C-alpha cells in the first residue's frame, strides 16, 4: 500500500474506533492492527481486521428490519421509528449500508481492503 493509502486507512480506522456506534470487537481488531503496523504481524492483523469489519458492516435492509423490530426498539428506544425512516431514506438514495459513523468508516476501509493485504 502506498504511504498515502495507508495514512487514509489509518485515519478511517481511527474514525471508526472513536464512533459511539463502534462495537468492542471492532475496536479491539483495529487496535491490534494499528499496533502491528510495521511489524511481522501486520498482514495477519490486517486479515483479522478485515474479517471483523466484514462481519460488522450493517446492510441497510438489515438495519431497517432491526429498527422496526422489538429488539431494535430496545436498543433505539423512542428513536427506533426515526432510525428506520432514516435508513429507508438512505436506501432510497442508493445506500447499501448503515451510514452511522462507525459503518461509514468501515465501508471506507473495506473499499481499500486489497491495499491492506
C-alpha positions, 0 to 999 in steps of 0.5 A: 500500500502506498504511504498515502493509502495507508495514512487514509486507512489509518485515519478511517480506522481511527474514525471508526474506533472513536464512533459511539456506534463502534462495537468492542470487537471492532475496536479491539481488531483495529487496535491490534492492527494499528499496533502491528503496523510495521511489524511481522504481524501486520498482514495477519492483523490486517486479515483479522481486521478485515474479517471483523469489519466484514462481519460488522458492516450493517446492510441497510435492509438489515438495519431497517428490519432491526429498527422496526423490530422489538429488539431494535426498539430496545436498543433505539428506544423512542428513536427506533421509528426515526432510525428506520425512516432514516435508513429507508431514506438512505436506501432510497438514495442508493445506500447499501449500508448503515451510514452511522459513523462507525459503518461509514468508516468501515465501508471506507476501509473495506473499499481499500481492503486489497491495499491492506493485504 
